[in-house]
Amino acid sequence: MVSGPNFETIAEARMLLTLGCDCVGMSMVPEVTVAKHCGLRVLGLTLVTNKVSLDYSREEKVNHDEVLEICKMRAELLQKLVSTLIGRCQQNINTH
């Protein structure tokens, strides 16, 4: 995890890749820590929205507007996923 709300630096990305990371999140861990401290059960759901630049010489940089566009493109799919998860949780509650 890299603390947000900012994108990881190239140096951080290289370090995480060296450590074996495939994906980096910027905010789920602190929220989960607080929720667990409060005794809540947690389900984490993350949308991967961008590739990380590993090369200082590349002109292409991570762009917040592109991240927002990916979120818009995936919103309907995520809504279906969350609806399905809630439905299955309700079925599980009703059968137990």
Summary of the structure (lengths in Angstrom):
residues: 96
radius of gyration: 17.1
end to end distance: 35.9
largest distance: 57.3
contacts: 181
relative contact order: 0.12
helix: 53%
strand: 0%
